[in-house]
Amino acid sequence: MQKPTVDVIIPTYKPQKRLLKVIEALEKQSYPVNQIIIMNTEEKYWNTFLYGEKIVKARDNVTVRHLSKMEFDHAGTRRRAIKRSKADYFICMTDDAMPADEFLIEELLKPMLEKRAEFSYARQLPYEDCGVIERFTREFNYPAESCIKSKDDLERLQIKTYFFSNVCAAYTRSLYDSLGGFVDSAIFNEDMYFAATAIQAGYRICYAADAKVYHSHNYKNRMQFKRNFDNGVSQAMKPELFEGISSTGEGKKLVKLTIEYLKEQKKKRYIPKLIISSAYKYMGYKLGINYKRLSQDFVLKCTLNQEFWMRRSIRTATQNIDPNRGYGMSADERK
């Protein structure tokens, strides 16, 4: 009996040499990958990255599509890539997620092939250069024990029920299509949007702890602020998905446990850094949740994704154009 097929989708922007190792690791998987679809933002950076390299050009199973930075969208770009896939399952990855071993694909697909869940996501292990606080955060969000999450867990897990990461996540293609796929546009959390829709529709998500990738960052406070601003915006833009769900409880729990961990490890000197970083995250999130009260100029200073707001403004303006006159309609005319 023929195995179900699986494609891997990877968006890239200013790719680094690590991507070549990611491709090599995917080709050595125990469960074979049918096709690797790369959606690259800004062709000039791709050409610089590939200079002197033949690893991608020589592979029939790797396809690359280029788009401009203005075109890139966390949801829309992945949606376009998925349309290019004909596989039974697809896996979304980021270009800085390195498979930890040759069993990543096998372990990621296992809960779906065994009919225990319809979607799954991998455990993220810290890289060697990962700081002590971020290392503990990885362990908090991606523990060693697997679990299945469903609608029954909403009261107990709250926002964590919808936690799902396209750093490395697998989807059953037929169900992805039946649920409408990713939204057309998202500033952040396109994976969580989809997970919330799937959970509310009665489907299950597996956190597959034996499917492992290396992935971590050492973000500065300014970056944490901007990321959490966009996170807040993403939740405010989808109130129907997050209504009645606590989003701050997990953050408070993480801070408390991290402080305890630092004390146990005799690294209390990092506690002030943790508190300051957490304050930046919280301020960013609260401003993002309330983005509608902010000026456009201030929003552009807070966001990590200015192109999202520029595209949004263009769409709004275009919708208000009277094709017969060629200029914007008034509020009364739009009625």
C-alpha positions in Angstrom: 0.0 0.0 0.0 1.4 3.4 -1.0 2.3 5.8 1.8 0.4 9.1 2.0 2.5 11.9 0.5 3.8 14.9 2.4 5.1 18.2 1.2 7.1 20.8 3.2 6.4 24.5 2.9 9.1 27.0 4.0 8.8 30.8 3.7 12.2 32.6 3.5 13.5 36.1 3.8 17.3 36.8 3.6 18.0 33.1 4.0 21.2 32.0 5.7 23.4 28.9 5.0 21.5 27.1 7.7 18.7 26.6 5.1 20.9 24.4 3.1 21.4 22.1 6.1 17.6 22.1 6.7 17.0 20.9 3.1 19.7 18.2 3.5 18.1 17.1 6.8 14.6 16.9 5.2 16.0 14.7 2.4 17.4 12.2 5.0 14.1 11.7 6.8 12.8 8.2 7.6 9.4 9.2 6.1 10.2 10.6 2.6 9.3 14.2 1.7 7.7 14.5 -1.7 8.4 18.2 -2.4 9.9 21.2 -0.6 8.1 24.4 -1.6 10.0 27.6 -0.8 8.3 31.0 -0.8 11.1 33.5 -0.9 10.6 37.2 -0.2 12.9 39.4 -2.4 14.7 37.5 -5.1 17.9 39.6 -4.7 18.5 38.2 -1.3 18.0 34.6 -2.6 20.5 35.2 -5.4 23.0 36.5 -2.9 22.4 33.5 -0.7 22.8 31.0 -3.5 25.9 32.5 -5.0 28.3 29.7 -5.6 25.8 27.1 -4.3 24.1 24.4 -6.5 22.3 22.5 -3.8 18.9 23.9 -4.5 19.2 24.2 -8.3 20.3 20.6 -8.6 17.2 19.2 -6.7 14.1 18.3 -8.6 12.1 18.1 -5.4 12.8 21.8 -4.4 10.7 24.5 -6.0 11.2 28.2 -5.3 8.7 31.0 -5.8 9.7 34.7 -5.4 7.6 37.5 -4.1 8.2 41.1 -3.0 8.3 42.2 0.6 5.1 44.1 0.0 3.4 40.9 -1.1 4.5 38.8 1.8 1.8 37.9 4.4 2.1 35.3 7.1 -1.2 33.7 6.2 -1.6 34.6 2.5 1.9 33.5 1.4 1.5 30.1 3.1 -2.0 29.8 1.5 -0.5 30.4 -1.9 2.2 27.8 -1.3 -0.3 25.2 -0.2 -2.3 25.6 -3.5 0.9 24.4 -5.2 0.9 21.2 -3.2 -1.0 18.0 -4.2 0.2 16.0 -1.2 -2.1 14.2 1.4 -0.4 16.1 4.2 1.7 19.2 4.3 4.1 20.6 6.9 4.8 24.3 7.5 8.3 25.1 8.7 10.4 28.2 9.1 13.9 28.4 7.5 15.6 28.5 10.9 14.0 25.3 12.3 16.5 22.5 12.1 15.3 18.9 12.3 16.8 17.3 15.4 17.0 13.9 13.8 15.8 11.8 10.8 12.5 10.9 12.5 10.9 14.4 12.5 8.5 13.8 9.7 7.6 10.3 10.9 6.8 11.4 14.4 4.9 14.5 13.2 2.6 12.4 11.0 2.2 9.5 13.4 -0.7 10.9 15.4 -2.6 11.7 12.2 -1.9 8.4 10.5 -3.0 6.6 13.7 -6.2 8.7 13.7 -5.5 10.2 17.2 -5.5 13.8 15.9 -6.0 15.7 12.7 -3.1 18.2 13.0 0.1 18.2 15.0 3.1 20.4 15.8 6.7 19.7 16.9 8.7 20.3 20.0 11.2 23.2 19.8 14.6 22.6 21.4 16.9 25.5 22.1 20.1 26.1 20.1 23.4 26.1 22.0 23.6 29.9 22.0 20.2 30.2 23.6 20.1 32.4 26.8 19.0 30.9 30.1 15.6 32.7 30.2 14.7 31.7 26.6 15.9 28.2 27.3 13.5 27.8 30.1 10.7 29.4 28.0 11.3 26.7 25.4 10.9 24.0 28.1 7.7 25.6 29.4 6.1 25.9 26.0 7.5 22.6 24.6 7.8 20.0 27.3 9.0 16.5 26.9 5.6 14.9 27.1 3.1 14.8 24.2 -0.6 15.6 24.5 -3.8 15.8 22.5 -5.8 19.0 22.7 -9.5 19.3 21.9 -12.6 21.5 22.6 -12.9 19.7 25.9 -9.7 21.3 27.1 -10.8 25.0 26.6 -11.9 25.5 30.2 -8.7 24.0 31.6 -6.1 25.2 29.2 -7.7 28.5 28.0 -5.5 30.1 25.3 -3.0 27.2 25.4 -5.7 25.0 23.8 -5.1 27.0 20.6 -1.3 27.0 20.9 0.1 25.7 17.6 3.3 26.7 15.8 4.1 26.9 12.1 7.8 26.8 13.1 7.0 23.1 12.4 3.4 21.9 12.1 1.6 19.2 10.1 -1.8 19.5 8.5 -4.2 17.0 7.0 -4.8 18.5 3.6 -8.4 17.5 3.1 -9.5 18.9 6.5 -7.4 22.0 6.0 -9.4 22.6 2.8 -12.8 21.8 4.4 -12.1 24.4 7.1 -11.3 27.1 4.6 -7.5 27.0 5.1 -5.5 30.0 6.4 -7.2 33.4 6.3 -6.2 35.6 3.4 -4.2 38.0 5.6 -2.8 37.9 9.1 -0.3 40.1 10.9 0.7 37.3 13.2 -0.7 34.0 14.5 -2.0 32.5 11.3 -1.3 29.1 12.8 -3.3 29.9 16.0 -6.2 31.3 13.9 -6.4 28.0 12.1 -6.0 25.9 15.3 -8.8 27.8 17.0 -11.1 27.2 14.0 -10.2 23.5 14.0 -10.7 23.1 17.7 -14.0 24.9 17.6 -15.1 22.6 14.7 -14.4 19.5 16.9 -11.0 18.5 15.6 -7.9 17.5 17.6 -4.4 18.9 17.7 -1.4 16.8 18.9 1.6 18.3 20.4 4.1 15.6 19.2 7.1 15.9 21.6 9.0 13.2 19.8 9.0 15.3 16.6 11.8 17.7 17.4 13.4 20.7 15.8 16.1 23.1 17.0 14.6 26.6 17.1 15.3 29.6 19.5 16.1 33.3 19.5 17.8 35.8 21.7 15.5 38.7 21.1 16.2 42.2 22.4 13.5 44.0 24.4 12.5 46.2 21.5 11.9 43.1 19.3 9.9 41.5 22.1 7.8 44.6 22.3 7.1 44.6 18.6 6.3 40.9 18.4 3.9 41.1 21.3 2.3 44.2 19.8 1.5 42.2 16.7 0.4 39.3 18.8 -2.1 41.6 20.6 -3.3 43.0 17.2 -3.9 39.5 15.9 -6.1 38.6 18.8 -8.0 41.9 18.6 -8.7 41.3 14.9 -10.3 38.0 15.6 -12.6 38.5 18.7 -14.9 35.7 17.6 -12.0 33.2 18.1 -10.7 34.5 21.4 -13.8 35.7 23.2 -14.0 34.3 26.7 -10.5 32.9 26.6 -7.8 34.1 29.0 -4.6 35.2 27.2 -2.5 36.6 30.0 -2.7 33.8 32.6 -0.1 31.7 30.8 2.3 34.7 30.6 2.0 35.4 34.4 2.6 31.7 35.1 5.7 31.6 32.9 7.2 34.6 34.7 6.6 33.1 38.1 8.0 29.7 37.2 11.1 31.3 35.5 11.9 33.3 38.7 11.7 30.1 40.7 13.9 28.3 38.2 16.5 31.1 38.2 16.6 31.0 42.0 17.0 27.2 42.0 19.8 27.4 39.5 21.5 30.1 41.5 21.1 32.6 38.7 19.1 35.3 40.4 21.2 37.9 38.7 19.0 37.3 35.6 15.7 38.1 37.4 15.9 41.9 36.7 16.4 41.1 33.0 13.4 38.8 33.1 11.2 41.5 34.7 12.2 44.2 32.3 11.7 41.8 29.3 8.3 40.7 30.6 7.3 44.4 31.0 8.2 45.1 27.3 6.2 42.0 26.2 3.2 43.0 28.3 3.2 46.7 27.2 3.5 45.6 23.6 0.6 43.1 24.0 -1.7 45.6 25.7 -1.1 48.3 23.1 -1.7 45.7 20.4 -5.0 44.6 21.9 -6.1 48.3 21.9 -4.6 49.2 18.5 -7.9 50.7 17.2 -7.4 53.5 19.7 -3.9 54.4 18.4 -2.9 56.7 15.5 -1.7 55.1 12.3 1.7 56.7 12.8 2.1 55.2 16.3 1.0 51.8 15.1 3.7 51.8 12.5 6.3 52.6 15.2 5.0 49.7 17.3 4.6 47.0 14.7 7.1 44.5 13.4 5.2 44.3 10.1 4.7 47.7 8.5 3.9 46.2 5.1 0.8 44.5 6.6 -0.6 48.0 7.6 0.3 49.4 4.2 -1.5 46.6 2.3 -4.5 47.1 4.6 -4.6 50.8 3.8 -4.4 50.1 0.1 -7.2 47.5 0.3 -9.4 49.9 2.2 -8.8 52.7 -0.2 -9.4 50.4 -3.2 -12.7 49.2 -1.9 -13.9 52.8 -1.7 -13.0 53.7 -5.3 -16.0 54.5 -7.6 -14.9 52.8 -10.9 -17.0 55.2 -12.9 -15.5 58.3 -11.4 -12.0 57.1 -10.5 -11.8 58.6 -7.0 -12.9 57.7 -3.4 -16.5 57.6 -2.4 -17.9 59.5 0.6 -19.4 57.6 3.5 -22.9 58.4 2.2 -22.1 57.1 -1.3 -20.7 53.9 0.1 -24.1 53.2 1.7 
